[in-house]
Amino acid sequence: MSTTSKPDISHLDPEKHTPKEHGWLELVDVDHVEFYVGNARQAAYYYAAAFGFNITAYKGQETGCRDSASYLLEQGNIRFVLTTGLTKDHPAQRHVNLFGDGVKGVNFTVKDAEDAYEQTTRRGGRGAQEPTVERDDHGQITRSAIYTYGEVNHAFIDRSQYKSKFLPGFIPINPPVNKLNADGDCGLKFVDHLVGNVELGKMNDWVKWYEEVMGFTMFKHFDDKDISTEYSSLMSKVMSSGRGLIKMPINEPAPGRGKSQVQEYLDWHNNTPGVQHLALRTRDEINSVRLLRERGVEFLKLPDTYYDIVWDRVGEIEEDRQKIKELGILVDRDDEGYLLQIFSRPVQDRPTLFFEIITRRGSQSFGKGNFKALFEALELEQSRRGNL
């Protein structure tokens, strides 16, 4: 994808996503996700080598930025920015010290960043950046931001008057750095959803916050009867933006005999809420997962019995069943269709951030039928780490 001013929203189903806005805050798309990391240059090469991203732009000392270095990574409509602080007082340095590498900003393209800021702060959002104009030879963007759970920000970016690179201050890397195979990427197209973990008893507070501040509505609700095993459980509510384009599940731990994945995350995230995982959509689950595995991405291992029973529940699908089993992909079906999904192991030594790779064949849900198998796989990993 080129870094142009108009985001690609061709993945939308026009029958499901009409111009009619149910919420008052009109979010065009996920503009980019910013990660604070300990070494942005090395992390960028990891995401290029393992996940097939192109490293396409850079901001740092050579561009006049003295206190941080940032790399832009792109694949399909997905944009990640990896930022490292270069001074001891830069916020990224503190963030990495407390939490390790992780998501700092879940940022949205909007038509009016000033209005988005005024509306959200008037409804109770806490301002992180007042509307600010940034310019270079290619035009200008307007950016504002508010805080959400933990230390995560939501930035609102109006790039309607910006005609070239990603953001002012970045210079393009030509040719982009990637590539381990002739095709380059792994077929990942856009961000499907982003999952936040919050403390016990705080999920409903943040559900209310997204309703009142962001104009989101609750799309799905899963309680501890839906997401549980003998040892651990969690509760989750999926929040959806006005047009249903952006979905942000919010999880909290639930009591159990052992420690849930949410509580393990919080324990290793300095008891602070944050983004637990990003789900990245592909149109070809089998090919994407095959390429990711070849590049060294590690995924959770399913219980041996999973494929003995899944097809009775799911029925016929387009994909080859044997290839799905060989790659360890989960399958689920609901009234609208089916989906395929797989979850990586944590992408750093702390058991915090991980990724989901998902393909939707009509289904707009989140794999409820896979929750038990997924939790058993997660508990096996937690047991190996001594955290169950």
N, C-alpha and C positions, 0 to 999 in steps of 0.2 A: 504494500500500500504506500502511495506517496503521501507526504505530509502536506496535504492541502487544507484549505479552510473549510471544506464541506465534508463532514463525516459520511462514510458509507453506511447507509441504513437499509441496504438491499436485502438483508436477512429477514426483514420484518414480513410477516404475513399480512397483506393489506386487508384481509377480512377480519383479522383479530386486532389490528392496530390502525384504527382510523384516525383522522386528524382531530376528532372530538376528544377534548381533554377532560377527564373526570376529576383530576386534582387541579388546583390553581397554579402549581409550579410546573411550567412546561420544560421538561428535560428532554433534550434532543437525543442524547446518547451518553454512554460512558466515554468521556473524552480520553482519559488515561488514568492509570493507577500508578501512584508514586510509592516506591519502596525506599526506606532508609536502610543502608547497608554499610558494612564495615570497610569494604573495598569495592567501589563501583566498577572499576575496570575489570577486576577478576570476576565479579558477579555477572557482569554483562557477557563475558565469554562463557560462563556456565550456562546461562539461559540461551545463548546462541548455539552452543554445542549440544546441550541436552534437549532443549525444547524447540529448536529450529527457528528462533527469532533472528531477525536481521538487526544489527547495530547500525542505526542510520543517522544519528546526530549526536553532538557532544557539546557540553558547556563546561568550562573550567578556566584554569589560569590563562591558557592560551587565548581565550575569548574575552578576557577581562573580568572573569568571576574569580575573586581571590579567596573566598572562604569555603567553596564547595566544588565538587565535580559531579556532573550528571551525564548519563548516557541514555539515549532514547532507543528502545527496542520495539520492533514492529513485526506483526504477523497477521495477515488478514486485516480485520478492523480493530485488532488489539494493539494498544500502545502501553508499554511499561516505561517508566522513568526510574532509573536507579541512581540514587544520590548518596554521596559520601561527604561528610564534613571534613574540611581541611584544617580547621582550627579547633582548639579545645572547647571553645564556647559555642560552636555551631550546634543547633538543635539536633542534628543527625547524630552527633557524637554521643550526646546524652541518651538519645533513643536507643542506639545500638548497645550502649553499656547496660541499660536497664532491661531491654527486651530481646536483644539479638536483631538480626535482619528481619524486617517485616514491613507491613503496609502502613504508610503514613497518610496517604491521600487517596480517597475514592472520588474522582473529579468528573464533573458533568459538563457537557457542552450545552449552553443555553442561548437563547436569543437576546437576553438582556441581563447581564450580570449585576447591574445596579439594582434592578427591580427584584431579582432573585434574592439579593442580600437584604434589601429593605423588607421584603415579605417574610423571609425566614427569621430575621432578628426581631421583627415586630411580633412574631408568633412565639417567641421564646428561645430561638436559637442564639447561641453565644458566638459573637463575632470573632473570627480568627484573622481575617484580613478585610479591611474596608475596600470598596471598589477602587481598583488601581489600573491605570492605563499603562501598558508597556508597548514601546514602539521600536521599530528599526526601519531599514530601507524598504521593507515589504509591507508596511502598513502597521496596524496596531491591534492588540487584543485588550479586552477589559476582563480583569479577574477579581473575584471576591471569594471569601471562604468563611465557613462556620465550623465549629467543633461538633463532633458527634461522640459516640461512646469511646471511653478510654482517651487516647491521644490522637485518634483518627480525625482527619479533616474531610469535609466535602467542599471542594472548590467549584465555583461556577465560572465558566469561561465562555465569553462571547468572542468568537473568532471571525465574525462576519466581515470585518474590515481588514482581514489578514490574508494574504494571497500566496504565501510561499511556504517557508519552513514550518516546523512544528510550533515553536514559540520563540519570541524574541530572545536573543542571547545564545541560542543553539546554532551551531554550524553543521552543515551536512557532512556525512562521511561517505565519500564516493571512491570506489564502490563500497556498498555496505558490507560489513564484516558478517560472514556466517560460516562457511557453508560446508557441510560434510557430504552431501550428495548432490546429484545434478539438479534435482528439483528444489533443493534449498530447504524449504520449511516443512512442517509436519501437518499441514492442512488445518491448522487451528484458525477459526474465522472471527469469533468475537466473544466477549464476556457474556456468559449466560446468566450467572448470578454470583453474588459475593456474600459469604456467610460470616457473621459476627458472633463472637462468644462473649457473654456478659455474666456477671456474678449471679449466684442463686438469689431468686426473689426480685431480680431487676429486669427480667425480660418484658414484663407488661409495662414497666416505666418507659422502656425504649420503644415499645410498640406505640404507646401514646405519643411519644416524642415525634416519631416518624409520621403519625397521623396529623398531629397539630402543627408541627414545624415544616414538614416537607410535603404535606398533602398526600401521603401514601395511604393505601388501604391494605387490609389484611387479605392475603390471597389464599393461604393455606394455614392450617394449625395442626400440629402433631404434639400429642402429650406423651407422658412416660409409658403409657400402655402401647403406643405405636412404636416408640423408639427405645427398646429395652432388651436386655437379656437377663439371665439369672444374676449377673454381677453388677451391671451398670445401666444407666438410662439417662435420657435428657429430654427436654421439652423445647419445641421450636415453633416460631410463628414467622411466616413468610410475608414480608411487606413488599408491596408492588407500587410503582409510580403510576401516575394518572393514566397514561396510555398502556400500562402493562408492559412497557419495554424493559424497565430496570427492576430487578427483583433482589431483595436483600433479606434473606432469612436471618433471624436472631435466635440464638440458642442460649439456654441456661442449663446448668446441671440439675439432675434430680437425684434424690436419695437412692442408694442401692448398696448391695453387699460390698461392691468394689468402687473404684474411682472412675467416673465417666471420662470420656475423651475431652469434654468441655472443662472439667475440673483439672485434668492434667495440663491442658493448655494454660489455664489461668495460673496454676502453680508455677509453670515455667515462663510465664509472661508477667512476672512480678506482681501477681494478683490484680492485674489490670485488664479490662476488656480490650479486644482487638479483633482484627480480621483473621479468622481461622483458615479459610480456604477460598480460592477462586475457582469457579467452574468455567471452563473454556469450551466453547461449542465447536464441533467439527461436523461436517456432512458425511464423513466416512470414518466411523469409529474404528473399524478393523485396520484400515491403512494407517490412520494417525497413531493408534496404540502400537502397531508394529514398528513404525518408524521411531517412536519415542523409546520403546524398549531397546531397539538397535542402538540408539544413541546413549543408552545407559540410565534412563529414568527408571526408578524402582517403584513398583506398585504393591499395594497390599495383596497378600495371598489369601484367597478364599478358602473356606472349609471344603474338604474333599467332597462332601455330600451335596454341595450347592447345585451342581448340574444334574444330579439324580432326580431332582424334583422341580426345577425351574420351568421346564418346558410344559409340564402339565398346567402350570399356572399362567404362562405367557402365551402359549399357542404358537401359530405360525408367524415367522418374521422373514424379512427380505434377506438378511445376512446368513452366512454359512455357520451352522451351529458348532461344527467342530473347530473352526477358527476362533470363534468366540470363546470356547472352552480353553483352547491352547493359549490364548492371550489373557485369560482371567477376567473377562469383561462381564459385568452384571447386566441383567435384563429385567425390565418390569413393564407392566401394561396397566392402563386404566381405561376409562370409558372413551377417551379421545384417541388412543393409539398406544404406542409403546416407546420406550427409550432404552438407550444403552449407556452405561456409565462405568467409570473406573477411577480409583482414587490412588494418588501417589503416596508414598511414604513422605514424612516431613523432609523438606528440601534443605534443612540445616540440621546441626547436631541437637539443638533444642527441639523437643517435640511440639512445635507450634505450627508454623505455616506449611500447608500442603496444597495440592492442586487436584481438581476433578476434571476429567475429560468426558464430555457428554455429547451424544447425538440424540435428537428428538425426531421420532417418526409419528408426529401428531400429539403425543403426550406432552402436557404442560406441567406435570407434577414433578416429584423429586425422588422417585424410586422407593415409595413406601414399602413395597414388597421386599426390598433388599435390605431394609434396616437391620434385621436380625443378623443376616450374613455379614453385613458390613461391620456391625458392632463386634461380632465374634473375631473378625480379622483384626480390628483395632485393639481388642483386648489381648490378643496374642502378642501384638507389638508392644503394648503397654507392659505386659508381663515380662517380656524380654528386657525391657528397660528398667524393670523393678518399680513401676509406677502404678500398678493395678491395686 
